[in-house]
Amino acid sequence: MSAVDLARSIKKACSIEEVEPKRKHVRACILYTWDHQSGTQFFSIVKSVPMVVSEIQVFKCLILVHKVVQEGHPSVLKEAIRNIEWIRSLGRVPSNDYGRLIQRYADCICEKLMFQSSHRGFSSGMFEYKEYTSLAVVSDPDRGYDTLWSLMDLLDDVVETGKLMLASMGRRRRTELIDAAIIPLVTESYGIYKFVVAMLKGLVNEVDDQSALEQLCERYRTQHRNAFKLYADCSSIKPLISLIILPKLPPEAESFDMPDKIPLERPKMLSTDQRLAIHLALQSINHSRESVSFYSVSQLANEIAVSAEPSIPAIIRLTHQVTTLLQRNPSPLLAQASQLYFQALLSPSQQDIINANTNLQNLLINSPAHIFDPPTPQTHTSA
């Protein structure tokens, strides 16, 4: 499609006849922006069309611009934002029959563009929450609250504009133009409404204090009633039913009561000493099946005493073996010698360790061998 074809479609879509812009002409403009991935040429041509002579042309031009922004290439949104003042100027064109509607419609489109220009995450003319969350940071509740409140302002403006359009239909013989304007307004309002619901759900999951969101929830309930009434009123207009599938909202607004959050079990935090104690216990259990004898205790005690840096597993093994001996035969001398030996291991003096080890070795050598043997089960004989 060439620029000449685009100009022809724009001219026909903005004709002076009091009928809605034909869908094929609007569609041609939308496809042109996608084919060329740009909205520059569209705005360049539409701004050159003389419209001061006909308020019908102005009204149809606003409808065309609104629909191309909604459905055109994402670059159209950026181009429309650059031309906000021109769009606003259309609302100031002298008019009679459609004057109030034109002014309100132009202001509504400009409010939409101003919102999307001042909030990151909107890369196209429609309000898609998934697209928004992929482009903007939504984990900040404060920023989310402000964005949602501004979005609700815009929803109020779009719904009120739609209601004004509907209210003006009763005193007109021909309503094709108003029908054509209501369609993008309904599409716009429903897109914003779904966005509000999705974003409100996201905030409920982010904010622990639900009372902080009560004002937003209350405003949402009011907007739900207004949107529900708008779509219900539109459903009574036969031409609209044939042109658009009207949104069907539930009679009651969605509840955003914060679900009862199951408290997460806090991970058990152990100190270094506690972890060491558990480690020692596990090591001791691992050595429980080792055989204990005079020679094993003596040899292990010697190895630790002469080592510059005795290993922890070796100390644990010796502890287990000495404890086993004391359980078999609670010898006060062995207990005292063992205690002095382990205390000496804490001493910075190697001589203290040697002396304590010598004392323990002498006790082990001079003690009767039977104290290291496993206890013999006692047999009971009847008298």
MIGUMI-538153 format. One line per field, with one value per residue (C-alpha): y, z, x; residue number from 0. Coordinates in steps of 0.02 Angstrom, whole numbers, plus 50000, padded with zeros to 5 digits. Each point is the difference from the previous one (the first is absolute). Example, Ala and Ser with C-alpha at 12.3 -4.5 7.8 and 13.67 -1.06 7.14 Angstrom:
# MIGUMI-538153
Y <- 49775 / 50172
Z <- 50390 / 49967
X <- 50615 / 50069
num <- 0 / 1
***
This chain:
# MIGUMI-538153
Y <- 50000 / 50168 / 50170 / 50050 / 49855 / 50050 / 50180 / 49936 / 49890 / 50143 / 50117 / 49875 / 49958 / 50186 / 50045 / 50129 / 49873 / 49970 / 49814 / 49898 / 49983 / 49841 / 49858 / 49963 / 50177 / 49996 / 49827 / 50059 / 50136 / 49875 / 49876 / 50139 / 50035 / 49815 / 49982 / 50149 / 49979 / 50185 / 50123 / 50152 / 49998 / 49972 / 50155 / 50102 / 49969 / 50008 / 50168 / 50069 / 49963 / 50163 / 49972 / 50172 / 50004 / 49848 / 49942 / 49830 / 49985 / 50046 / 49870 / 49866 / 50049 / 49973 / 49829 / 49954 / 50059 / 49909 / 49834 / 50013 / 50036 / 49849 / 49874 / 50072 / 49967 / 50045 / 50146 / 50082 / 50027 / 50095 / 50103 / 50038 / 50059 / 50121 / 50066 / 50021 / 50187 / 49977 / 49871 / 50118 / 50141 / 49896 / 50019 / 50189 / 50003 / 50104 / 49883 / 49992 / 49832 / 49893 / 50135 / 49933 / 49821 / 50049 / 50099 / 49861 / 49866 / 50097 / 50029 / 49816 / 49943 / 50126 / 49940 / 49823 / 50054 / 50104 / 49853 / 49881 / 50126 / 50026 / 49817 / 49875 / 49831 / 50051 / 49968 / 49992 / 50084 / 49864 / 49960 / 49827 / 49953 / 49860 / 50120 / 50130 / 49880 / 49949 / 50181 / 50082 / 49959 / 49955 / 49940 / 50175 / 50016 / 50190 / 50023 / 49871 / 50093 / 50166 / 49921 / 49911 / 50157 / 50098 / 49858 / 50005 / 50187 / 49957 / 49864 / 50124 / 50121 / 49868 / 49933 / 50176 / 50041 / 49843 / 50046 / 50173 / 49924 / 49886 / 50142 / 50104 / 49864 / 50026 / 50167 / 49954 / 49929 / 49924 / 49916 / 49913 / 50116 / 49980 / 49812 / 50004 / 50104 / 49890 / 49844 / 50053 / 50076 / 49834 / 49909 / 50127 / 49991 / 49810 / 49991 / 50120 / 49909 / 49832 / 50085 / 50075 / 49829 / 49916 / 50137 / 50004 / 49813 / 50025 / 50134 / 49891 / 49867 / 50127 / 50101 / 49920 / 50138 / 49984 / 50159 / 50097 / 49940 / 50026 / 50167 / 49921 / 49853 / 50114 / 50105 / 49842 / 49945 / 50168 / 49988 / 49824 / 50061 / 50143 / 49887 / 49869 / 50131 / 50069 / 49830 / 49959 / 50162 / 49964 / 49827 / 50082 / 50085 / 49880 / 50080 / 49983 / 49816 / 49966 / 50094 / 49944 / 49860 / 50092 / 49953 / 49899 / 50045 / 49905 / 50093 / 50012 / 50067 / 49877 / 49982 / 50041 / 49945 / 49951 / 49811 / 49931 / 49974 / 49842 / 50053 / 49926 / 49896 / 50095 / 49903 / 49937 / 50103 / 49911 / 50081 / 49944 / 49914 / 49906 / 49942 / 49942 / 49904 / 49912 / 49961 / 49925 / 49895 / 49932 / 49958 / 49914 / 49893 / 49954 / 49932 / 49904 / 49834 / 50014 / 49877 / 50078 / 49930 / 50051 / 50009 / 50105 / 50130 / 50008 / 50012 / 50133 / 50105 / 49995 / 50051 / 50151 / 50052 / 50006 / 50079 / 50185 / 50020 / 49852 / 49966 / 50018 / 49822 / 49930 / 50097 / 49940 / 49819 / 50014 / 50080 / 49856 / 49867 / 50077 / 50022 / 49817 / 49946 / 50105 / 49925 / 49824 / 50040 / 50170 / 50028 / 50169 / 49993 / 49972 / 50138 / 50122 / 49955 / 50016 / 50168 / 50066 / 49934 / 50092 / 50159 / 49994 / 49996 / 50177 / 50057 / 50092 / 49907 / 49838 / 49945 / 50005 / 49882 / 49881 / 49995 / 49966 / 49864 / 49917 / 49998 / 49921 / 49872 / 49946 / 49976 / 49896 / 49892 / 49971 / 49971 / 49822 / 49945 / 49938 / 50177 / 50021 / 49843 / 50008 / 49963 / 49818 / 49969 / 49940 / 49837 / 49975 / 49830 / 49952 / 49958
Z <- 50000 / 49948 / 50083 / 49863 / 50048 / 50183 / 49960 / 49903 / 50145 / 50125 / 49889 / 49982 / 50185 / 50041 / 49871 / 50034 / 49994 / 50167 / 50002 / 50094 / 49924 / 49897 / 50078 / 49841 / 49997 / 50185 / 49977 / 49855 / 50109 / 50139 / 49880 / 49925 / 50169 / 50021 / 49823 / 50023 / 50189 / 50023 / 50039 / 49934 / 49826 / 50069 / 50111 / 49866 / 49880 / 50124 / 50065 / 49823 / 49971 / 50015 / 50131 / 50063 / 49880 / 50073 / 50179 / 49929 / 49924 / 50167 / 50092 / 49873 / 50007 / 50189 / 49978 / 49868 / 50106 / 50153 / 49909 / 49911 / 50166 / 50077 / 49862 / 49902 / 50014 / 50172 / 49920 / 49971 / 50187 / 50007 / 49849 / 50076 / 50160 / 49896 / 49924 / 50160 / 49976 / 49823 / 50063 / 50139 / 49873 / 49911 / 50155 / 49980 / 49821 / 49989 / 49992 / 50045 / 49999 / 50051 / 50090 / 50178 / 49946 / 49895 / 50141 / 50126 / 49880 / 49956 / 50184 / 50038 / 49865 / 50061 / 50180 / 49942 / 49905 / 50146 / 50119 / 49886 / 49970 / 50187 / 50052 / 49945 / 49936 / 49868 / 49829 / 49902 / 49994 / 50099 / 50185 / 50014 / 50176 / 49947 / 49884 / 50138 / 50127 / 49873 / 49972 / 50169 / 50179 / 50094 / 50163 / 50077 / 50089 / 50014 / 49815 / 49961 / 50109 / 49912 / 49828 / 50039 / 50071 / 49843 / 49893 / 50094 / 49962 / 49817 / 50012 / 50078 / 49857 / 49865 / 50079 / 50024 / 49818 / 49948 / 50109 / 49923 / 49827 / 50047 / 50081 / 49841 / 49891 / 50059 / 49914 / 49833 / 49843 / 49945 / 50123 / 49886 / 50047 / 50186 / 49980 / 49914 / 50142 / 50138 / 49930 / 50034 / 50166 / 50055 / 49943 / 50093 / 50160 / 50005 / 49970 / 50144 / 50110 / 49976 / 50032 / 50163 / 50059 / 49959 / 50080 / 50155 / 50021 / 49984 / 50134 / 50118 / 49987 / 50029 / 50145 / 50172 / 50070 / 49906 / 50078 / 49894 / 49844 / 50063 / 49911 / 49836 / 50025 / 50040 / 49846 / 49895 / 50060 / 49947 / 49830 / 49978 / 50024 / 49876 / 49869 / 50024 / 49971 / 49846 / 49918 / 50048 / 49920 / 49844 / 49986 / 49972 / 49841 / 49854 / 49882 / 50134 / 50030 / 49816 / 50000 / 50161 / 50126 / 50160 / 50159 / 50126 / 50177 / 50150 / 50096 / 50154 / 50005 / 50031 / 50181 / 50041 / 50181 / 50045 / 50020 / 50165 / 49978 / 50075 / 50103 / 49929 / 50120 / 50040 / 49964 / 50156 / 50032 / 50096 / 50076 / 49956 / 50168 / 49976 / 49828 / 50069 / 50140 / 49876 / 49889 / 50147 / 50048 / 49824 / 49993 / 50169 / 49940 / 49844 / 50110 / 50116 / 49915 / 50011 / 50114 / 50156 / 50080 / 50103 / 49845 / 49897 / 50138 / 50032 / 49816 / 49961 / 50152 / 49945 / 49821 / 50059 / 50127 / 49876 / 49860 / 49969 / 49949 / 50060 / 49888 / 50065 / 49947 / 50100 / 50155 / 49980 / 49984 / 50156 / 50095 / 49949 / 50050 / 50169 / 50035 / 49956 / 50122 / 50138 / 49967 / 50016 / 50159 / 50081 / 50055 / 50088 / 49956 / 49815 / 50001 / 50082 / 49884 / 49847 / 50057 / 50027 / 49828 / 49908 / 50100 / 49951 / 49817 / 50026 / 50068 / 49884 / 50082 / 49916 / 50161 / 50092 / 49869 / 50014 / 50190 / 49996 / 49869 / 50102 / 50152 / 49899 / 49920 / 50171 / 50065 / 49850 / 50012 / 50187 / 50011 / 50003 / 49824 / 50046 / 50024 / 49810 / 49964 / 49965 / 50154 / 50022 / 50014 / 50174 / 50020 / 50140 / 50080 / 50104 / 50180
X <- 50000 / 50071 / 49988 / 49877 / 49887 / 50016 / 49950 / 49850 / 49944 / 50019 / 49901 / 49858 / 49999 / 49986 / 49869 / 49865 / 49857 / 49917 / 50037 / 50128 / 50174 / 49996 / 50095 / 50098 / 50071 / 50045 / 50074 / 50107 / 50076 / 50037 / 50082 / 50106 / 50080 / 50040 / 50068 / 50115 / 50022 / 49972 / 49862 / 50090 / 49923 / 49825 / 50007 / 50085 / 49856 / 49855 / 50061 / 50001 / 49815 / 49900 / 49865 / 49952 / 49853 / 49911 / 49976 / 49952 / 50174 / 50078 / 49897 / 50043 / 50183 / 50002 / 49919 / 50130 / 50147 / 49935 / 49982 / 50168 / 50086 / 49914 / 50030 / 50145 / 50186 / 50074 / 50092 / 49830 / 49983 / 50164 / 49951 / 49830 / 50083 / 50105 / 49839 / 49899 / 49981 / 49934 / 49873 / 49949 / 49978 / 49868 / 49892 / 50007 / 49938 / 49839 / 49851 / 49817 / 49914 / 50148 / 50099 / 49988 / 50032 / 50151 / 50078 / 49974 / 50062 / 50158 / 50038 / 49972 / 50122 / 50128 / 49982 / 50033 / 50156 / 50064 / 49978 / 50094 / 50139 / 50029 / 49995 / 50130 / 49947 / 49872 / 50073 / 49837 / 49831 / 49912 / 50015 / 50077 / 50051 / 50119 / 50089 / 50007 / 50077 / 50133 / 50052 / 49977 / 50050 / 49841 / 50076 / 49997 / 49830 / 50012 / 50030 / 49866 / 49875 / 50032 / 49992 / 49838 / 49920 / 50044 / 49935 / 49835 / 49990 / 50016 / 49867 / 49880 / 50032 / 49973 / 49840 / 49930 / 50038 / 49908 / 49851 / 49996 / 49996 / 49855 / 49903 / 50010 / 49924 / 49822 / 49978 / 50079 / 49927 / 50164 / 50116 / 50125 / 50142 / 49969 / 49989 / 50169 / 50076 / 49929 / 50084 / 50182 / 49944 / 49926 / 50157 / 50107 / 49900 / 49997 / 50187 / 50031 / 49875 / 50088 / 50167 / 49933 / 49940 / 50166 / 50103 / 49891 / 50025 / 50186 / 50001 / 49897 / 50135 / 50139 / 49927 / 49980 / 49887 / 49836 / 49932 / 50125 / 49908 / 49822 / 49982 / 50054 / 49881 / 49854 / 50034 / 50011 / 49828 / 49928 / 50083 / 49936 / 49821 / 50027 / 50079 / 49865 / 49865 / 50088 / 50012 / 49821 / 49939 / 50101 / 49922 / 49830 / 50062 / 49978 / 50129 / 50134 / 49960 / 50031 / 50166 / 50084 / 49997 / 49959 / 50092 / 49900 / 50046 / 49933 / 49864 / 50111 / 50176 / 50140 / 50054 / 50180 / 49999 / 50175 / 50009 / 50056 / 50183 / 50070 / 50149 / 50156 / 50101 / 50156 / 50158 / 50084 / 50156 / 50138 / 50152 / 50175 / 50018 / 49836 / 50052 / 50168 / 49915 / 49887 / 50148 / 50094 / 49849 / 49985 / 50183 / 49990 / 49855 / 50097 / 50141 / 49883 / 50036 / 50189 / 50086 / 50077 / 50157 / 50149 / 50106 / 49878 / 49982 / 50187 / 50047 / 49869 / 50049 / 50183 / 49957 / 49902 / 50131 / 50144 / 49898 / 50027 / 49817 / 49896 / 49850 / 49823 / 49950 / 50148 / 49949 / 49820 / 50058 / 50107 / 49855 / 49887 / 50126 / 50040 / 49814 / 49971 / 50136 / 49924 / 49829 / 50071 / 50094 / 49972 / 50180 / 50028 / 50184 / 49965 / 49870 / 50122 / 50144 / 49889 / 49934 / 50177 / 50049 / 49860 / 50029 / 50184 / 49950 / 49934 / 50168 / 50120 / 50144 / 50049 / 50084 / 49833 / 49928 / 50149 / 49987 / 49813 / 50023 / 50138 / 49886 / 49858 / 50117 / 50069 / 49823 / 49952 / 50157 / 49991 / 49812 / 49935 / 49960 / 49827 / 49934 / 50007 / 49903 / 49814 / 49896 / 49954 / 49813 / 49956 / 49907 / 49877 / 49981 / 49855 / 50036
num <- 0 / 1 / 2 / 3 / 4 / 5 / 6 / 7 / 8 / 9 / 10 / 11 / 12 / 13 / 14 / 15 / 16 / 17 / 18 / 19 / 20 / 21 / 22 / 23 / 24 / 25 / 26 / 27 / 28 / 29 / 30 / 31 / 32 / 33 / 34 / 35 / 36 / 37 / 38 / 39 / 40 / 41 / 42 / 43 / 44 / 45 / 46 / 47 / 48 / 49 / 50 / 51 / 52 / 53 / 54 / 55 / 56 / 57 / 58 / 59 / 60 / 61 / 62 / 63 / 64 / 65 / 66 / 67 / 68 / 69 / 70 / 71 / 72 / 73 / 74 / 75 / 76 / 77 / 78 / 79 / 80 / 81 / 82 / 83 / 84 / 85 / 86 / 87 / 88 / 89 / 90 / 91 / 92 / 93 / 94 / 95 / 96 / 97 / 98 / 99 / 100 / 101 / 102 / 103 / 104 / 105 / 106 / 107 / 108 / 109 / 110 / 111 / 112 / 113 / 114 / 115 / 116 / 117 / 118 / 119 / 120 / 121 / 122 / 123 / 124 / 125 / 126 / 127 / 128 / 129 / 130 / 131 / 132 / 133 / 134 / 135 / 136 / 137 / 138 / 139 / 140 / 141 / 142 / 143 / 144 / 145 / 146 / 147 / 148 / 149 / 150 / 151 / 152 / 153 / 154 / 155 / 156 / 157 / 158 / 159 / 160 / 161 / 162 / 163 / 164 / 165 / 166 / 167 / 168 / 169 / 170 / 171 / 172 / 173 / 174 / 175 / 176 / 177 / 178 / 179 / 180 / 181 / 182 / 183 / 184 / 185 / 186 / 187 / 188 / 189 / 190 / 191 / 192 / 193 / 194 / 195 / 196 / 197 / 198 / 199 / 200 / 201 / 202 / 203 / 204 / 205 / 206 / 207 / 208 / 209 / 210 / 211 / 212 / 213 / 214 / 215 / 216 / 217 / 218 / 219 / 220 / 221 / 222 / 223 / 224 / 225 / 226 / 227 / 228 / 229 / 230 / 231 / 232 / 233 / 234 / 235 / 236 / 237 / 238 / 239 / 240 / 241 / 242 / 243 / 244 / 245 / 246 / 247 / 248 / 249 / 250 / 251 / 252 / 253 / 254 / 255 / 256 / 257 / 258 / 259 / 260 / 261 / 262 / 263 / 264 / 265 / 266 / 267 / 268 / 269 / 270 / 271 / 272 / 273 / 274 / 275 / 276 / 277 / 278 / 279 / 280 / 281 / 282 / 283 / 284 / 285 / 286 / 287 / 288 / 289 / 290 / 291 / 292 / 293 / 294 / 295 / 296 / 297 / 298 / 299 / 300 / 301 / 302 / 303 / 304 / 305 / 306 / 307 / 308 / 309 / 310 / 311 / 312 / 313 / 314 / 315 / 316 / 317 / 318 / 319 / 320 / 321 / 322 / 323 / 324 / 325 / 326 / 327 / 328 / 329 / 330 / 331 / 332 / 333 / 334 / 335 / 336 / 337 / 338 / 339 / 340 / 341 / 342 / 343 / 344 / 345 / 346 / 347 / 348 / 349 / 350 / 351 / 352 / 353 / 354 / 355 / 356 / 357 / 358 / 359 / 360 / 361 / 362 / 363 / 364 / 365 / 366 / 367 / 368 / 369 / 370 / 371 / 372 / 373 / 374 / 375 / 376 / 377 / 378 / 379 / 380 / 381 / 382
***
